[in-house]
Amino acid sequence: MEASCKFRDDLMSSAGFAAEPLFQHRSIREAGGRRHHQLGHGYIRSKSKQLMRLLLVVVLALFVLGSKAAFGEKGSYVDKVEFTQYSDPNTAMEEILNGHLDAYYSPIPSGRIDSEVRKNLNVYQSTGTEYGLLINPAPSSKFNPFSIREVRYALNFLVDRKMIVDEILNGYGSPMISAYKPYDPDYLLVLGTIQSFNFEYNPVLADKMISDGLTKAGAKKMGDKWFYDSRPVVITIFIRNDDQVREAIGEILASQLQKTGFQVRTEFGDLSKAFSVVYGSNPADLQWSIYTEAYTTGGFVRYDSVLIAQMYSPWFSNMPGFNNPDYWNYENGSLDNISKAIFDGNFTSSKERAQLLNQGVREGIEESVRIFLAAQVDQYVTSKKVHGIIDDFGAGITSRLTPINSRDGSGTLKIGVAKIYQGAWNPIAGFTDSYSQEISSSIMDPGDFRNPYTGTVIPARTTWKVQTAGPAGKLDVPSDAIMWDPGEQKWVEVGNGTKAISKVTFHMDFGDWHDGRPMDMNDVLYGIYFLYQWGSDNASQLKTFDSEYSPRANQAAKTLVGVRVVNNDTIEVYQNYWHFDENEIADSAQVWPSMPWEIMYAMERAVVDGRLAFSKSDAISKNVDWLSLVIPRDSDLLKSYLAEFEREGKIPPALQGMANSSYCNARYDNAIKWIGKHGNAMISNGPFYIDSYLPEARSITLRSFDDPTYPFGPGYWGKFENVQLPRLEKTAVPTAVEMGTQVDIPSLATPDSDVYYYFINGQGKVVYDGTVNSGNGSFVIVVPADRTYGFTIGANNLKLFTVSKTAFRPDMFSTSFLVTRKAWGILPENVTASQPGNNPGQDYVGFIIAIASALSVLAYLLRRKRVTKEGV
């Protein structure tokens, strides 16, 4: 299932039944975690229950593409794609101008994008990067002030989000306080809850909240410093200094915290170091107190089922402790229940789903273990000679489709990246950083993917038929449907009387794996076995347990009732999952494999034997390497397992009765030869394969997979090259509104667009909202007279979001207007002639002052009244 998981790059929003990098539901590729970890950029709405589910529920497909196609021998225009590291974006841009690079997969600082650059390069904008803070809430033998919720929450008032956008991001972005940024499709559903917090930069209030919390806990302030048990209260901020934005945020925060009385230590590092210190250590050891996170979104997802889980909920293994049984772990049963209901489709309508999202957002913000600060409008550059770039609303030009569909007139596409290698390449608990995701996504085909402009599910290597009795009913499951029994170590029939909410019948568009062996239903079944086995309640006792992967797999496995193989390329999947969009049900049930079963088997054996680990936290706690399929040492280890399997004629338990030794040995032999030739074990089914990884040259080279069984020819994805964005052309918002009167706002927008409007009073409360279709382009927003009583006297705000059926990224508009009790209602309600005992001169002066005040407020509003085009 593909969701919007975010990936850390920490720069980091979903899962389903196939394997995509285990995150993509949000928030975050994280540039730190509904979505990709930008531990270079950590935020995950990362992605997604799709990415997440996909990854969980089968561990097999990497996401991003679209529908069935004509047969061709090559799925791309180019023969080769070269990824080379350029850590300095200015150098990368010069290389593009000089013709040595075709594109750069890292944002260019806004100050460098001038008119000359735009004349010589193509500039694309993306809304995928989110910045925030991860807070360590662990109690410890040493006093941890952030174990106190009130102290964590106070940080929301200590950080000036507007300053971050205006000065650090140079205006290219918008403040954010939740896992949802303004460009996310679900943002409009939670806007009211977000507005209710009304966070403003207020260091005085923050200092008081911190002081109250620490004093109650027994700390004392002596002079201008805090002490606990006569020892200074020390906090450690881990700052990503390979990211100028996060470095600036971290240093500003450190200064603010020092002013409140903390002794602040700053530790600097890149994503690799953050994987060990922040994501790999026991929070109770207090190696870190605050981490400057960032996340990038790996894809645009219409209904994100993973973001709340990824960014706020302990069960998803992305909160401090990361479900490592040897560590202290953050716990929150309420958030777990809410996010599991969203993940499992445990709602009966779109309205109930929206209620769950709002509950999750509210509790996540109140807990403040993860705090969001700003969403950046990233600017990417490519050479003018490159054509076919597909600018995904989530991933931007770094989407899977860019290498597949782009061409520059030569046979080679040259792409610069900020980092060539940071995390680990494995489909279970690897691919957690944006760098690995951006390169590997062209290697692995998904069963389905997301339309890059609407976020809706569309076919790729599978087509499907959905039957559902949900949300309230159940379907009969055939008695001969099967499920894996981890205890008995075999497939068992579900038997008579078994029920399921939904059934999805998948037709698989199989072809050859990169090593030349044909894909088959055994690859699908092995992925399903892996989900059941590693997600079982007793996985830890069976040694098939990973602290990051297994809790997520367990939740996904609970929705999977059974499967039934119909023929060589058709399978029925029965699950307890419902959604009001049937294609979301198909995505949740997706079982398309992204790697051959023999590679999965070899990885599994290496981990069970204690020689490698699927996740970073397990690798650190067990003192072994984090399994990576592109590292020669790890690949050679897998090759030795494959050779052992071949010598012994091994048939994996999951394939007993379904395969014979000659078939298995042929599989092993091909994989061994592939690893020997290419030096990596990244065997998959996409339009490219890894030809070489050269750490010393900081480069990875992909070559086109020229195979007659590959189903998509060059240009198949060209239909996504251009998209018409909806625009709000004009809106006549009155400067002043009289409370108790109807307000009519004539407007113009792209025809047949949906315009969402939100009227927000001076206290930050949404008092009136709705949606209107633009029809032929001209429409009127009407606020009934009785609803204007919800406005506050003085400045109020209006926010408009315009979307269309073909493009769901909103064109945003915001403005302010004045509300009075009467026309010029700032004046006293009764202005009369002087009465006995009154001073006429004083009345006259008061009248003049009132008029002057009204005019000054109007002038202020006129200055503020403007269209805010995020990303323009």
N, C-alpha and C positions, 0 to 999 in steps of 0.2 A: 504494500500500500504506500502510495506516495503522499507525503504530507509536506507541510511547509517547514520542515525542520531547519534550524539555523545552524551555521557552522562557526566554530571558533577560529578565529585567526588569532583568532582567538581570535582571528584577524588580528557564525554560529550565526514557519514555521509552520516530517510526519512519517509514519511508518505504515507498513502494510504487510503484505506477505512476501515481498521480494527483498533483496538486499540492496539498499542504497546506502550510502554512508549512513550509518545508523542515525544520523541526525538530519533532518532537514525539516522536520516539522517545526518554524518560525519560524527564528525567528531566525525564527530566527533564525547557510554556512555560518559558521560562527566566526566571528571575528573574535570569539571568546566563548561561545557556547551555543529563533522559531523561527533555529536558524544556524550558520556555520561559525565555528569558533574562529574569531579573529584574534585568537589569543594574540593576534596581531591586531585584529579589530575587535569578543566574547559574548552576542545577544540574540540572540537567540533570540520569530512568531517568527528547521533550521529544519537553513531548517534548517514536525508536522505529522498527523496520524497517518500521514501518508508516508512520508519518508520514514517516519518512525515505525509505523505499522509495517510498511513494506520491509523495512530492515528487520523488524522484529519478526514478523510473521514469516519469514522464510529465509531471511538472510540471503537474498540473492539478487536483486536487480538494482542497478544504480539509476537514478531517474533523469528524466527530462524529455521525452519526445512524442511523437504523434501518430499515425494511422497507417493502415496497410498500403503497400505500394507495388509498383511494377518491379520485376526482377532485373537486377543489373549486377555486373561483376565488381563494381566499386560503389561505395555509398557516399563518396565525397568528390569534390572537384580536384583536390590536391593529392599528391602522392605521399607527402611528408609534412609533418608539423614539428617544428623545433621550438621547445620551450627553454629559455635561457634566463638565468637570474640577473636582474638589474635592481639592486637595492635602492638606488637613488632614482626617483622618478624624473628628475631633471635630465639625468644622463640618458634615461630611456627615451624621453621625448626628443632629445637631440639625435639619438640613433634612428628614430622614425623619420625625422626630418632629413637625415642623411641617406635614407634608403636602406639602412641595415636591419631595421625591424619593421614589421607590418602592423603590430598592435602591442599595447601594454596592458596587462591584466591587473593593474593597481591604479587607484585614483591619482590624478595629477592635482597638486595644490591649486586651489582656485586662483591664487594670485598670479599663476603662470599662464592662465588661459586668457590671453588678450586677443585683440582683433587680428594681429599678425598670425598667431597660432591658428585661429579659426580659419584664416585664409589658406593656410598651408596644410592643415590637418583636419580630419573629421573628428568632431567632438560629440560624444554621447553621454547622456546623463542617466544615472541609476539612483534608485532610492533604497539601496539595500543595506547600508552600513548603519549600525546603531551603537551608541556608546553608553556605558554605564559603569556601575560598581558592583562587585561581588563582596559581600561582607561575611566575615567569619563569626558565627554566633556561638561557637563552642565554649562551654564552661571548661575551665582548666585549673591546674594547680597554681598557675599564675593568674592574676585577676584579668579578665577579658571584659572591658566595658561594653563591647558589642554583643555580649551574651544577654544584655538588657535590651528588650525590644524598643523601649522609649528612646534609648540612646541611638539605636540604628535609625529609627524613624526621624530623628532630629536632623539627620544628614540631608533629608529632602529640602530643608530650609537653609542649610549651610552652603549648598552648591547653587551658584547663579546660572541656571540653565540658559537664560536669555543671553548672558554674556558669552557662554560657550558657543552659541549659534552665531551671535553677531561678530565676535572678535576672533575666536579660535577657528570657527568654520567659515568666517568671512561672509556670513549671511546665507551660505548654501546649506540650508537645513531647517529644522524646526525642533523646538523643545519637545521632550516626551517624558512621561512619568510612569508609563506602564509598559508591559511587553509589546503592546500594539502601538505602532507608529502611524501617523496620519495617512500613509499610503497603503496600509494593509486593508484588504476588503472587509474584515471584521471590525475595523476601527469604528465605523459608524454605529455599530451595535453597542459599543461600550463607552461611547463619547460622554454620555450623561454621568456615568460613574467616574470617569476620569476628571470631568469638570468639577465634580463635587469636592475634590481634594483642594483645588484652588491653590496649589503650591506657589509661593512667591519667595524670592530670595529674602531671607529675614534672619541674619546672623544673631540678632538679639534674642529672638524667639528660640532659635536653635541652641544658643548657649544656655538659656533658662531650662529647656527640656533636658539637655545633657546634665546640667547641674542637679536638677531634681532627681533624675534617674540614678546618678552616681551617689548622691547623698543618701538616698533611700537604701542603696546597696551597701553603705558603710564607708564609702570613700570620703576623703576630706580634702578641701582646697586650702593649701598653705601658701600664702603669697598669691602668685598667679599660676601655681601648678597643682595638679591633682595627685594625691597620694592614697595608697591603699595598704594597710598594715605597715605604715611608715615607709613604703617603697613607692617611687614614682610610677604613675600609670603610663606604661609604654605601649604604643601601637606601631605596627609595621605596615607600611604601604608598599605593595609590590607594583612598580610602575613600568609599563612597557615603554622602554626608551627607543625601540625601533619603530615607533609610531609617534609622530610629532603631536598629533591631537591628544593621544592618551598621556603622553609625557607632560603636556601642558596642563591637562585636567588634574593629573596626579600631583604636580608641584603646587598648583593653586589650592587643592584640597589639603595638602600637607601643611601649607601656611595657615589656612583657616583653622585646622585642628590644633595647631600649636597655640593659636590665639585663645582657644577655649581652655587651654591648660594641660593638654596632653604632651608627653614627650614623644616625639615622632621620629621613627627610623624610616628611611626610604631605601628600598632595595630595587635595583634596576635590572631588567633582563628582557629577553625575547620570548617567543612562544615556547621554544624548547625548554627553557628554564622554567617558564610558568607551568608547563605540563608536570614538572617535578615538584616545584615548591608549592604551587596552589592546588592543582588538580590531582597531584599524586601523593601529597603528604596527609598525615592525620591532622585534622583541624585542631584537635585538642593540644597538639604540640606547639600551636601558635607560631608557626614559621611565618605566617602572614596574618594580617588583620583586615586589610582592604586590598582588593585587586582591581586595577583599571581594565575593565572588560570591553570587548567589542564583538559584535556578531554581524555576519553578512547573510542575507537570505539566499538560499540556493535556488529558489524557484518561486513563482508567483502562485499562491494557493487561495482559491476562492473561499473554502471552508476549512480553516485550520483547526485540526483536531488535536494537535500535539503541543501547541505553543504554551498553553497554561501549564501543562505537565513539564515541559522542558525548562521553563524559566522559573517556576515557583514550587513544584511538587517533588518531594523526596523520592517517591517510587521510581521516578524516571532516571535516576542516577546522574542528575546534573546539578545537585545541590551539595553543599559541603558535607564531606564524608563519602559521597558518591556510592553509597551502599556497600562499601568495603566492610566486611564483617569484623575486620581487625581494627577499624577506626571508629571514633565517635561520629555519629550521623545525625544530621538535622532531621527532626521529625515534625510532621504536621498532618494529622489524620484528616482534618477537614479539607485541606487543599488536595490531598490525595483522592478523597472521595469525589470532589467536584471534577478534578481533571480526568479521573478514570471514567466518570459518567460521560464526559465529552469524548474521550478516546474510544470508548466502547459503543458509542451511539446510543447511550441509555437516556434518550429523551423522546418525546412523542410529537414534537412539532418544532418548527424553526423558532417560535417564541420561547419555548422551554429551553432550547439550546442557548438562545441569547441570554436568558436568565442565568444559566450556568456560567457563561462567559463573564457576565458582570459580577457574579459572586466570586469567581476565581480572581479576577482583576482586583476587586476590592481587598480581598484577604491577602493577596500577594503584595500589594502596595503597603498595606498596614504592617505586614511582617517585616518588610524592608531588608530581607536577606540579599535580594538582588534589586538594585535601584537603577532605573533607567534615566538617562540625562538628555540625550539628543539623537536625532536621526539626521544623518548627513546626506546631502545630494552629491553623490560621487560623480566626478567627471573623468571619463576615459577618452583616450585618443587612439586613432588609427591612421594609417597612411591613406592618402587620397586615392591611391591605386587599388585599394582593397574594396571589393564589392561583396555583397551578400551577408553583411553583419546583421545579426538578429539581436535586437536590444531588448532582452527579457525584462519585464517590469520588476522582477525580483532580483535576478542575478546580473542584469545588465548585459554587457557584451561578453562577460565571462561565462555565459551559459553554454551548455553542451552543444548548442546548435551553431555557434560561431565557427569553430574549426571545420565542422561538417559542411556548412553551406558557403563558406567564404572562398574567394579566389582573388588572385592578384596578377593573373597572367602568366605565372610561373607554376612549377609543380610543387613548390615549397612555401609553406606559411611559417613565418618567423614571429614568435610571440614572446615578449618579455614578461617576466613575473618577478614579484618582489622577493619571494623565497622559492627555491626549487624543492626544498624538502624541510618539513618541520615535524609533523606528526608521523603516524604509521599508516601504511597501506594494507588494510585487511577489512573485509566486508562485515565483520562482526562488531568490533568496538574500535575500529580504526576509521580513517576518513573523517576525523572530527575537526580538521582544520580546512580553511577555505582553499589553501594552496593545493593540497592533494586532491580535493574535490574538483577544482577547476580543470586539472589535467586529466584525471582519471575518468571524468564523466563522458568523454568521447570514446572510451575503451569499452564501456559496459552498456549494452542496450537494456532499457526498461520494458516491462510488459505494457505499461501505460505511462503517460506523463501529463503535464499540465500545459494547457494553452498558455503561451507566454504573455498574453495580454488580458485574458479573462480569468485565468487560474482554474478553469474547469477541467475535469478529467477527460482525456481523449485517448484513443488506442495507439499503441506502438507495435509491439511484437505479439500482442494478443488482441482478440476481439471477444465479446462476451454477450451473454443474455442473462438478465437478472430477473429472478422471481422472489417476491418477498411477501410475507404475511404481516410484517411489522406496521406500526410499532407494537400492537397489542397481541397479534396472533402468532401461530407457529405452523411450520410446514412439516410434513412427514419426511424423515430421512430414510432412504433405502437401507434395509438391514445389512446389505453387503458393503455399505460404505465403511471405510477403514480409518483408524486413528492409531498413532504410535503409543504403545504402552511402555513408559520408561522402566517400570519395575520388572516386567516380563521380558523386556528387550525384544519386542516383536510387534508387528502390525496385528491389530485385532479388529474384528468387525464390530460395528456399533450396536448391532442387534435390533430386535423389534422394539417399537414404541419410542424410538429416539426422535426428538423434535429439534427444529432449528428455525430461527426467525427468517433467514434469507438463504437463497441458493443462487450461486453464480456458476454458469457453465462457460468455461474458457476454451477457446480454440487457440492453440499455440502455433505461432509461425516460426517453427524450428529452422535452423540452418546449421552450419558447421561452427564448432568452436575454433578459436584462433590456431589451435594446434592441428586442425584438420579432422578431428573426430566429430561425427554428427551429434548434435544435441538430441536428447530423447527424454522420455517420461521419467527415467531413473534420476535425472538431474533435478526434476521437479520434486519427486518424492523425497530425495535426500534433504532438500531444503525444508520440507515439511517435517520430516523426522527431526532435523536439527532444532527447529523451533520447539517441538514437543519435548525433546530430550534436555536441551539447555534451559528451557523455561519451565521445567517441572517443579513442583513444590519440594521435591527431594533432590534437586539437582546438586546441591552441595555435598550430600552424602554419596552421590554417584560420581563425584569428581568432575561432572560436566556442569560447572558453575563458573560464571564470570560476574564479578560484583557490579559491573556497569551494564552488561548485556542481559544477564539472566532475569533481573526484576522486570525489565521491559518485555522480554520474551514471555515471561510468565503471564503478564497481563494480556498480551496478544493471544497466547495459546488458549487462554480461558474462553475466548470468543469462538475458537475454531472447533466445531463439533465433529467434523470428519470430511473425508474426500472420497470420491469415487472415480476411478479411471474408466472412461468410456471407450476410448480407442487410443491409437498411438500418439495422437496430438490433441485430444480433448479430455478435459477433466472437470468434474463437478466439485465445487467447494461449498460446504454447508457451514454456516456460522451464525452466531447470535449477535448480529449487528444490523442496525437499521439506520437509514438516513433518508431525509425527504428528497434528496437527489440520488437517483438510482446509480448513477455513475460513481458516486462516492462509495456505495456499497461494493461495487466491482473493484474499486481501488483498494478498499479495505481487505478484500478477499484475494488480492493478487498473489499468485504463486510462481510467477516467472522467475527462472534462475539466471543469475548473472555470472556464475562460475561453475565449472564442471564438478561433479560430485567427488571425483578423485582428489582434487585440490582441497575441497572442504574436508575430506576424510583425513588427508595428510596434516592439515592444520590442526584438526581436532586431536589427532594422536599426539602431536608435538606439545599441545597445551595440556592435555590430560597427563602426559608423562612428566610434566613440570619443567619442560625445557624452554618454553616460550609462554607468553600471556597474550590474550586477545586485547586487553585494555591496559591503559597506562597505570591506573591505580593498582591493578593486580600485579603488573610487572614490577612496580616499586616494592609492594608489600612482600612479594615472593622472591625478589632479587633475581629476576630473569629479564630477558629482553622483551620489548613490546613487538609482537610479531608484525613484520612488514614484508610484503611479497616482492618488493623491488630491491631489498637489501640482499646482496649475494650470499652472505652468511646464512640468512634465514631460508633463502631459496634452496641453497645446497642441503640444508637440513631436511627440508620437505622432499627434495629429490632422493635423499637417502631412505626416507620412509617409503616413498613410492617404489624404490628398488627392492626394499624388503617385502612390500606387498606383492610385487611381481614374482620374487623368488618363491614365496610361500603360497602363491595362487590365492591370495586373500580376497574374500568377498565380505564387504562391510555388513554388520548386522542389519542395517537398514535396508539392504538389498538382497537379503537371503530369500531364495525362492523366486527372485525376479531377475537375477543375473547369474551367469556361469563364469568360471575362472578364465576361460579364453577371452571372453568379452572384457572382463575386468583387466586382464593383463595387457590387452591392446590399448586400453585407456591409460594404464600406468606407463606403458612404453612411450606413447606419444607425448605425455606430459614430461617425462624424463628427458626426452630429446629436445623438447621446447626449452626447458630450463637450461640445458647444456648449451644450446645455441644462443639464447637471448640473455642469459644471466639473470632472469627474473621469473617469478611464478605467477605473473598477472595474466592468466589465460582467461579470456572472456569471449564476448560475442558481438562487440560493437564494430563500427566502421573503421576503427584504428586499433592498432596494438602497439605495445611498447617495444621498440626495437633496441633501445639502449638507454641506460641511466649512467651518467658519468659524474660522480660526486665532485671530482677534482675540477671538472670543467663547469660544474653547476648547470648541467643541462640534461634534459630528457627529450628523446626523439621518438615520435610516433610515426608509424607508417600505415598507409591505407591497407585495409584487409581486402585484397582482391580475390574474391571467392564467388563462384557462380551461385552459391546458395544464399548469398546475402540479399535480403528482399528490397532494400531501398536504393534507388539509383541516384546519381548526382542531381542536385536541384530539387529533390522531392520536398524538402522543407522550405523551399523558396517562397511558398505561400505566406510565410511569416516575416518576410523581409520588410514589409511596409504595413503600417497601421495608422489609421486616422484617429487622433486623440480628440475626445470631446472638448469643447471650449465654452466657457461662459463669456459671451462677448460683451454683455452690458447688463447692468442692473441699477435701477434708479432708487437707491435707498434714501429716504428723506433724512435730512440733517437732524430734524427734531420731530418727535412723536408725542402727541398728547395722550396721556393715560386715559383709558376708557373710550377711545375711538378706534375704529377699524383702520388697519394699515394695509395699503395696497402698494406692491412693489413690482412695477412692470420690468420685464427682463428679456434678454435675448441670449440664446445658446444654440449649439449645434442641434439641428433637427433630430427628433426622436431620442433625446438624451434624458436621463433621469437626474433631477436636481434635488439633493437632500439639503434641507435647511434647518438650522438650529439657532434659536434666539436665546441668548445667554445674558442673564442680568448681572448687575454689578457685584453680586455675591458669588458669581461663578456657577449659578444654577441654570440648567437648561429649562426654560419656562414654556417653550413652544417649539415643536419640531414636526417635520413631515416630509413628504416627497411629492414632487410634481413632475410630470413629463413635459418636455419642451414642445411637443407636437411638431408643428412646422417651423419651430424656432422661436416663436414669440409666446410668452406665457406671463402669468401674474402670480406672485406669492401673496396670499391674503392672510393676515393675522386678525382673527375676530376680535371685536371690541372687548369682550369679557376676558380674553387671554392677556391683554395688555396690562391688566392689573398685577400680573406677575412680574412685570418690569420693575426696576428700582429707579427712583428719581436720580437723574444724572446720566452718566455714561453707561450704555448697554452695548452688547456685541452681537453681530450676526456672522455665522459661518455657513458657507455654501460649498457643497461638494458635487461636481458634475461628472457623471459616468455614462457609458453607453454599453450596448450589448456586445460590442466588439472590443471595447477597451475599458477595463474596470479600474484603472488607476485614475483617481479623481483630479479634475482641474479644481483647485481650491481658491476660494475667495473669502476674505475676512474684512470686516469694517466695523466701525462704531457709530452709534447714533445717540442723540440726547433724548431723554424722556422727561416730560414736565407734567405737573398736575393739570395745568391749563396751558394754553398758548402763552409763552413767556411766564410759565408757572413758577419760575424762581422768585418772582415778586411775591410780596405778602398777598394772601388770598383776598383781603379787603383793603383797598387803598381808597380812603375817603378824605373829604375836606377836614381841616383841623377841628378838633373838638375842644370845648373849654378845658383848660389845664394842659393841653398839648402844645409843644413848640413847633410851629409850622416850619421853621428852618431845619429842625432835626428830621422831620418827615421828608422834606425835599432832599436832604443829603442822603437819607436812607434809600430813597427812590433811585437816585443817581447811582449809588453803590450797587444796588440790586441789578440795574440795567447793565452796568459795567461788568458785573460778575457773569451775567448771562452771556454777554458778548464774548468774554474771555473763554468761557466754556465752549461756546460755539466755534470760536477760532481754533481752539485745541482739537475739537472733534474734526474740523475740516482738514487740519494737518494730518490727523490719524487716518482719515477716511481714504482708503486706497485698497486696491486689489493686491492681495498677497499671493503671488504665483510661486509656490514652492518649487524650486528646481529650475527656475528660469533665470 
